[in-house]
Amino acid sequence: MPRYLISFDRGWMSFPEEDLPNVSKAAHAVIEEAKNTGVFVFSGGIADNEKTTPVTVDGMVTDGPYPESKEQVGGFTIVEVPTRADAIEWAAKIAAACRCAQEVREFLPDPRVDEWLAR
């Protein structure tokens, strides 16, 4: 079954600080629903001050993030659903809970990953 990355840019989430407990509660409720429905794979938020560490193909570690990079992932959820339309429905639920737009992207199919996840 296809897996989809539902994510948002860290700059897309904007609401008053006092709303954070309600947003968090709503977001966790959607994830709980996804778990109970059997479509949840993994999710996580990335701290605003989290340092990016680029590693080149030869293993060299450089400072990051790149200054020209304006967008950085703020959080994501991975769901496993039959269709893109299903992924979009979950993205809409997450968008409403988190009060910010979500981006939906399909992972390339990989039988080895399917094998690993089945273990």
One Martini backbone bead per residue (centre of mass of N, CA, C, O) as a GRO file, in nm:
protein
  119
    1MET     BB    1   0.100   0.034   0.020
    2PRO     BB    2   0.092   0.353   0.016
    3ARG     BB    3   0.305   0.625   0.110
    4TYR     BB    4   0.277   0.936   0.302
    5LEU     BB    5   0.380   1.269   0.318
    6ILE     BB    6   0.300   1.489   0.583
    7SER     BB    7   0.373   1.842   0.570
    8PHE     BB    8   0.546   2.130   0.721
    9ASP     BB    9   0.638   2.442   0.747
   10ARG     BB   10   0.762   2.628   0.998
   11GLY     BB   11   0.621   2.906   0.878
   12TRP     BB   12   0.306   2.810   0.872
   13MET     BB   13   0.291   2.826   1.182
   14SER     BB   14   0.029   3.050   1.318
   15PHE     BB   15  -0.019   3.129   1.662
   16PRO     BB   16  -0.100   3.177   1.960
   17GLU     BB   17   0.060   3.062   2.235
   18GLU     BB   18  -0.210   2.996   2.402
   19ASP     BB   19  -0.297   2.767   2.174
   20LEU     BB   20  -0.105   2.520   2.198
   21PRO     BB   21  -0.266   2.312   2.369
   22ASN     BB   22  -0.500   2.283   2.158
   23VAL     BB   23  -0.329   2.198   1.917
   24SER     BB   24  -0.200   1.952   2.043
   25LYS     BB   25  -0.461   1.801   2.107
   26ALA     BB   26  -0.565   1.788   1.813
   27ALA     BB   27  -0.321   1.643   1.688
   28HIS     BB   28  -0.331   1.389   1.872
   29ALA     BB   29  -0.616   1.302   1.783
   30VAL     BB   30  -0.546   1.243   1.487
   31ILE     BB   31  -0.328   1.033   1.542
   32GLU     BB   32  -0.510   0.841   1.698
   33GLU     BB   33  -0.700   0.791   1.463
   34ALA     BB   34  -0.484   0.673   1.272
   35LYS     BB   35  -0.412   0.438   1.454
   36ASN     BB   36  -0.706   0.315   1.480
   37THR     BB   37  -0.720   0.280   1.153
   38GLY     BB   38  -0.415   0.185   1.041
   39VAL     BB   39  -0.230   0.440   0.893
   40PHE     BB   40  -0.006   0.471   1.085
   41VAL     BB   41   0.356   0.519   1.110
   42PHE     BB   42   0.466   0.833   1.152
   43SER     BB   43   0.583   1.107   1.374
   44GLY     BB   44   0.698   1.464   1.385
   45GLY     BB   45   0.878   1.718   1.538
   46ILE     BB   46   1.069   2.022   1.483
   47ALA     BB   47   1.274   2.217   1.617
   48ASP     BB   48   1.349   2.545   1.569
   49ASN     BB   49   1.662   2.503   1.695
   50GLU     BB   50   1.747   2.289   1.505
   51LYS     BB   51   2.024   2.164   1.383
   52THR     BB   52   2.183   2.150   1.077
   53THR     BB   53   2.361   1.858   0.922
   54PRO     BB   54   2.550   1.835   0.665
   55VAL     BB   55   2.624   1.546   0.450
   56THR     BB   56   2.833   1.429   0.239
   57VAL     BB   57   2.921   1.172   0.022
   58ASP     BB   58   3.217   1.164   0.185
   59GLY     BB   59   3.134   1.257   0.504
   60MET     BB   60   3.125   1.551   0.523
   61VAL     BB   61   3.093   1.804   0.762
   62THR     BB   62   2.866   2.075   0.778
   63ASP     BB   63   2.730   2.359   0.808
   64GLY     BB   64   2.403   2.463   0.927
   65PRO     BB   65   2.211   2.587   0.735
   66TYR     BB   66   2.150   2.696   0.447
   67PRO     BB   67   2.106   3.028   0.376
   68GLU     BB   68   1.914   2.980   0.111
   69SER     BB   69   1.720   2.836   0.303
   70LYS     BB   70   1.371   2.897   0.365
   71GLU     BB   71   1.292   2.597   0.404
   72GLN     BB   72   1.154   2.402   0.683
   73VAL     BB   73   1.078   2.144   0.855
   74GLY     BB   74   0.836   2.111   1.129
   75GLY     BB   75   0.659   1.855   1.031
   76PHE     BB   76   0.528   1.505   1.042
   77THR     BB   77   0.348   1.248   0.849
   78ILE     BB   78   0.292   0.895   0.814
   79VAL     BB   79   0.098   0.724   0.570
   80GLU     BB   80  -0.110   0.426   0.496
   81VAL     BB   81  -0.278   0.434   0.183
   82PRO     BB   82  -0.449   0.366  -0.108
   83THR     BB   83  -0.475   0.689  -0.166
   84ARG     BB   84  -0.435   1.018  -0.228
   85ALA     BB   85  -0.713   1.101  -0.122
   86ASP     BB   86  -0.664   0.989   0.160
   87ALA     BB   87  -0.419   1.166   0.226
   88ILE     BB   88  -0.573   1.434   0.196
   89GLU     BB   89  -0.770   1.385   0.427
   90TRP     BB   90  -0.550   1.377   0.646
   91ALA     BB   91  -0.431   1.655   0.587
   92ALA     BB   92  -0.689   1.811   0.662
   93LYS     BB   93  -0.695   1.724   0.958
   94ILE     BB   94  -0.415   1.834   1.030
   95ALA     BB   95  -0.458   2.127   0.943
   96ALA     BB   96  -0.684   2.188   1.143
   97ALA     BB   97  -0.528   2.114   1.404
   98CYS     BB   98  -0.254   2.297   1.329
   99ARG     BB   99  -0.321   2.558   1.161
  100CYS     BB  100  -0.195   2.436   0.878
  101ALA     BB  101  -0.060   2.366   0.608
  102GLN     BB  102  -0.022   2.085   0.383
  103GLU     BB  103   0.192   1.836   0.247
  104VAL     BB  104   0.178   1.597  -0.029
  105ARG     BB  105   0.377   1.288  -0.050
  106GLU     BB  106   0.501   1.023  -0.230
  107PHE     BB  107   0.640   0.733  -0.194
  108LEU     BB  108   0.842   0.517  -0.310
  109PRO     BB  109   0.840   0.212  -0.399
  110ASP     BB  110   0.958  -0.062  -0.164
  111PRO     BB  111   0.992  -0.389  -0.092
  112ARG     BB  112   1.202  -0.371   0.139
  113VAL     BB  113   1.044  -0.184   0.323
  114ASP     BB  114   0.802  -0.364   0.353
  115GLU     BB  115   0.963  -0.588   0.490
  116TRP     BB  116   1.068  -0.427   0.735
  117LEU     BB  117   0.784  -0.334   0.842
  118ALA     BB  118   0.671  -0.634   0.886
  119ARG     BB  119   0.865  -0.706   1.142
   0.00000   0.00000   0.00000
